[in-house]
Amino acid sequence: MRLDNILTWLHVTGNLIWIGAILAVGLVLLSPQGDAKVRGELGKRIYLYAATPGFLVSFLFGMGRLLMDPKHYFVETHWMHGKLLFALIFIGLHHVIGARAKKMASGAVADAGPTRGLLIGMLVCAVGATFFALVLSATGM
């Protein structure tokens, strides 16, 4: 197995863990059941022990793959520009949801606030990044 394939496999595995976990954080925060502080504590644990490690795996191995051939991704083809835009927005939303979980866990806020909209934004970004990475890269754009 080639190094580029291993890095891509680890990047995608990190994405699966990261995206699933951060969406779970949002759903926990939005749940109508249970005390807001308890939901915040559970959301914070998922954020710290699943979403953040998944993000780190995704970022490190994705960056490793990207640095193996940056000219290909940024000069010869242009689909990586769109993928990275969606990924950067997703990263920002990840941190906002994590901060909300921490605030709920500490009792600083008593509701999920804009979490529903943030989750919708994350889904749009995930679909957009996937489109660029799979569909446009396959067409050679």
C-alpha positions in Angstrom: 0.0 0.0 0.0 1.3 3.4 -1.0 1.9 6.2 1.6 -0.5 8.6 -0.2 -3.3 6.0 0.0 -2.6 5.4 3.7 -2.7 9.1 4.5 -6.0 9.5 2.6 -7.5 6.5 4.4 -6.5 7.9 7.8 -7.8 11.4 6.8 -11.2 10.0 5.8 -11.4 7.8 8.9 -10.7 10.9 11.0 -13.4 12.7 9.1 -16.0 10.0 9.8 -15.2 10.1 13.6 -15.0 13.9 13.7 -18.2 14.6 11.8 -20.2 12.0 13.5 -19.0 13.1 16.9 -19.5 16.8 16.5 -23.0 16.2 15.0 -23.7 14.1 18.1 -22.6 16.9 20.3 -25.1 19.2 18.6 -27.9 16.7 18.9 -27.2 16.2 22.6 -27.3 19.9 23.2 -30.6 20.2 21.3 -32.3 17.4 23.2 -35.5 18.4 25.0 -34.8 15.8 27.6 -32.7 16.3 30.7 -31.2 19.3 32.4 -29.3 21.7 30.2 -26.1 21.5 32.4 -26.1 17.7 32.1 -26.6 17.8 28.4 -23.8 20.3 28.2 -21.5 18.0 30.2 -22.3 15.0 28.0 -21.8 17.2 24.9 -18.5 18.5 26.2 -17.3 14.9 26.9 -18.2 13.8 23.3 -16.5 17.0 22.0 -13.3 16.4 24.0 -13.0 12.6 23.6 -14.3 11.9 20.1 -14.8 15.1 18.0 -11.5 16.8 18.8 -9.4 13.7 18.4 -11.2 12.9 15.1 -10.5 16.5 14.0 -6.8 16.1 14.8 -6.5 12.8 13.0 -8.3 14.3 10.0 -6.3 17.5 10.0 -2.9 15.9 10.5 -3.2 13.2 7.9 -5.0 15.4 5.4 -2.3 18.0 5.7 0.3 15.2 5.3 -1.3 14.1 2.1 -1.7 17.7 0.8 2.0 18.4 1.5 3.1 15.4 -0.5 1.9 17.1 -3.7 0.7 20.7 -3.2 1.3 21.7 -6.8 -1.2 19.0 -7.9 -3.9 20.2 -5.5 -3.4 24.0 -5.9 -2.0 24.5 -9.4 -2.9 21.6 -11.7 -6.4 21.0 -10.3 -8.6 23.5 -8.6 -11.1 21.4 -6.7 -9.1 21.6 -3.5 -9.8 25.3 -3.1 -13.5 24.6 -2.7 -13.0 21.6 -0.5 -10.7 23.6 1.9 -13.2 26.5 2.0 -16.0 24.1 3.2 -13.5 22.4 5.6 -12.4 25.7 7.1 -16.0 26.8 7.7 -16.8 23.4 9.2 -13.8 23.8 11.6 -15.1 27.1 12.7 -18.6 25.7 13.4 -16.9 22.8 15.2 -15.3 25.2 17.7 -18.5 27.2 18.1 -20.5 24.1 19.0 -17.7 22.9 21.3 -17.7 26.3 23.1 -21.5 26.1 23.5 -21.2 22.6 25.1 -18.6 24.0 27.5 -20.8 27.0 28.4 -23.8 24.7 29.0 -21.7 22.3 31.1 -20.5 25.2 33.3 -24.0 26.6 33.7 -23.1 29.9 31.9 -25.9 29.3 29.4 -29.1 27.3 29.8 -30.0 26.5 26.2 -28.4 25.3 23.0 -28.8 28.7 21.3 -28.0 28.7 17.6 -26.9 25.0 17.6 -29.6 23.9 15.2 -28.5 26.4 12.5 -24.9 25.5 13.1 -25.6 21.8 12.5 -27.4 22.6 9.3 -24.4 24.7 8.3 -22.1 21.7 9.1 -24.2 19.4 7.0 -24.0 21.8 4.1 -20.2 22.1 4.5 -19.8 18.3 4.7 -21.8 17.7 1.6 -20.0 20.5 -0.2 -16.5 19.3 0.8 -17.5 15.8 -0.3 -18.7 17.0 -3.6 -15.4 18.8 -4.3 -13.3 15.9 -3.1 -15.2 13.1 -4.9 -17.1 14.4 -7.8 -15.0 17.3 -9.1 -11.7 15.5 -8.4 -12.9 12.5 -10.3 -13.7 14.7 -13.3 -10.2 16.2 -13.2 -11.3 19.8 -12.5 
